């Protein structure tokens, strides 16, 4: 699978996690737990874990954006 596809999948999971945390903070409503059978349900735990892994993967965006910025700036100078 291409890196860009992984980027979009992971970013979508991180957005889902952010929305879920917002709902928990504002309304004490856990959307993931409600849809997938409670916080103790195996599917909910898998989704929480995937969201965590996606968030860790998204940390690599910073390094890639920094590298891309430096490369394009260097190329324009020459």
ABEGO torsion letter per residue (X at the ends): XBAAAAAAAAAAAAAAAAAAAAAAAAAGBBAAAAAAGEAABAAAAAAAAAAAAAAAAAAAAAAAAAAAAAAAAAAAAX
